[in-house]
Amino acid sequence: MAQTILIVEDEKDLADSMSFALERDGFKTIKVASGEQALQAVNSRPKPDLILLDRMLPGMNGGTVCTKIRQERRTRSIPIIMVTAKAQEEERIEGFAYGADDYVVKPFSIRELIWRIRALLRRVDSADCWEIIEFGPLIVDQNGPRVTVDGNLIELSSLEYKLLALLLNRRGRVQERQVLLDDVWGVDIYNLPRTVDVTVKRLRTKLGVAGKYLETVRGLGYRFTAEEDI
């Protein structure tokens, strides 16, 4: 069954060209031109498999749309690629802070965009075939995926979940920022080391009492502690 890509783009010509290329490559597409329409489409059934989200939209901007999608249990795990003309480092980091999984700067290659979509969908699929790991109050069911702390369900985006699972599986070992970028985000010229910092900070906050297990190793990167009692 073809995977569905939701295209949120107010430039009709660009939306049409993306839709044409994606459908030629085997995807199904839905096109909307505003943030409000995007939220309606995301909350319809079935959900899209991935969202291409323009940051500069009329009315509700892409950042707000991304935040709202991440706040809802039913939609928070949908992969989001933010598509925008904003190319400065701070603007890209801000895009990830909203909860985007990837960031593509206009103008872009359609072939590269399709590669990014397929790479992100593969990473999401591969995160769902591991085991259940219990660590103190934290339980990560990698077949779910499902994360609980002290029995309470923790809602994570697909990117946050992939990062947590990777660090947990490599617990006790320092992971440099570039290693995390390569293994979680994929090889990507637009992702920056500070992207990792933003995501780890958000993940640590969501984990609550279990956030203490995510250790910052100054000058190197991050490590999931090897011991439960710290």
N, C-alpha and C positions, 0 to 999 in steps of 0.2 A: 504494500500500500504506500502511495506517495506521501512523503512528509510535507506538512503545510508550513509555509513561511508567511508570516504577517508582515507586510511592508507598510510602514507608517511614514509617509513622505508627501509633503504638500506640493512639490515640484512634479507636475503630472508627467512630463517627458521622462524625467529620471525614474519615476515610479514605474512607468510603462516599460522602459528599457530593462530595469531590474527584473520585472515580472516576466518579460519575454525570455530573458536569458535563463532564469531559474526554471521556468516551465520547460524550456528546451532541454535543460539538464535533468529533468525528471521530477522536479518538485511541483507541488500545487501552491498557488499564491492567493493571498487576499490583500487587496489594496485599500488603505484608508488615508485620509488627508489631514486628520487632526488628532489631538490627544484624546479628546472625548470619544471620538469614533474608535480609537485604538482600545480604550478600556472596554467599550461595548463588545468589540470583536474578541478581546482576550477572555471575557467572561461568558462568551457563547460556548456552545458544545458542538463538536469537540474543540479542545484548546488547540491553538497553533503549536507546532513543535519548536519554533524559533521565531524571534521577532527582530526585524531590522527597523531600528527606531531613530528617526531624524531628531536631532537635539533641538533645532530651531523650528518650532511649529506655531501656527496661529493659535491664540488662546492659551491652552495648557501646554507648556513646553515639555520637551522630551525628558528632561531631568525629573520633573514632577510625575510624569507618566511612569517612568522607571521606578521611582520610589513607591508609587501606589501599587504597582504590580508586585513589588517585593513585600509589601505589607499584607497581602492577602494569601492565606494558606493555599488556596486552590491554584494560584498563579505564580507564586514566588519562585518556583523552581524552573520556570520557562527560561531557556537561554536567551539573552538579549545582546545584540550587537548594536552599539550606538554609532550612527552614521552622521557625520557633521563636518562643517567647514572649519570648526574651531580646532586649531592644530597646536596651540601652545601647550607646554608641559603641564601647567597648572590646570588648564581646561580639560586635558585628557585624564589627569588624576581625579578631577572632580567628577568626570563621567563614571569612573570606576567606583567612586564613593557613593554615587546614586544607586549602584548595584549592577552596572553593566558587566557582562562577561568579556566583551571585546570592544574595540574602538577602531573605527575606520574613518580616515580623513578624506574628505572630498578635495579634488577629484580622485577617483580610485579606479582600478582595473576591475572590470566585471569578473574576469577569470580569478583574480585574487580574492574577490569577495566570495565567490562560490567555494574556493579552497578554504577560506576561513569558516564558512558555514559548515562545510563537511567536517572540518577538523574539530569544531566545537561540538557538533552532534556526536562525533565519535567519542570525544572525551566524556560527554554526558552518559552515553551508553556504557562505556567501560567502567564507570564509577558504580554501576549497579550489579556487579557480579562477584563481590568479595564476601567476606565472612562477618560474623558478629564479634565485635571487640568490646570488652568491658574493662574500664580503667577508672577505679574509684567510683565517683557518682556518675561517670560518663559511660553511656552505652551507644556504640555506633553500629547499627545494623546495615552493613554494606550491601545487603540484598534488597533493602527496602526501597530507596534509602530512608533511614529513620535515625534520628539522633535524640537521645533523652539525657537529661541531667537531673538526678534525684527523682527519676520517674516522670519528670515533666518534659513534654515534647518541645524540642527546640527547632524552630523553623529557619532553615538555611537556604540560601540560593544555591544553584548547582555549582557555582564556582567556589563558594565558601565550603560546601560539603566536600568537594574534590580536594581542596587545600587541607582541610581537617583530616580526611582519610589518609592522605599522603604523609602528613607529619606524624600521625598516629602509627602508621605502619613502619615509619622510620624512627620511632621514638628513641631518644638517647643520642641521636646523631644530629649534628648541626647541619642545617640546610642553608646554603648561601642563597641570597636573593635571586641571583641569575639562574641557579638550579631550579628554584621554585617557579620562576617565570617559564623556563623551558618545559618543565614537567607538568605544570598545572595549566598555565595559559597557552603553552605551545610557543614555538619559535616565532617571534613577532617583533617587527621593528618599531611598533608603536607603543609596546608595553615598556614601562620604565621600572627600575628597582623600587621607587617610591610607591608604585602600584601595589606591591606586596605589602608594604607597611600599612597602607590604608585598609587593605582587606584583612590583614591579621588583627588590626585594632578593632575592626567591626566584628570579626569572628570572636575575639576574646570577650567583648562586651556581651554578645549573645549567649556565650557559654556560661556566664555568671560565675558561680563558685568553681567551675571546672576551667575557667579561663586562665587560672594560675598555672596550669600545665603547659601553656604556650609561652616559652621563655624566649626573651630577646638576648641574643649573644652579640654584644656590642662590637661593631666593626665587621661582623661576619654575616649574620642572618638570624634564623630562628631554629628552635629545637623544641620538640615535644618531650617533656621530662621523662626519664627512664623509670622514676620511682613514683608510686601513687601518693605516698605520704611526704608532702613537702610543706 
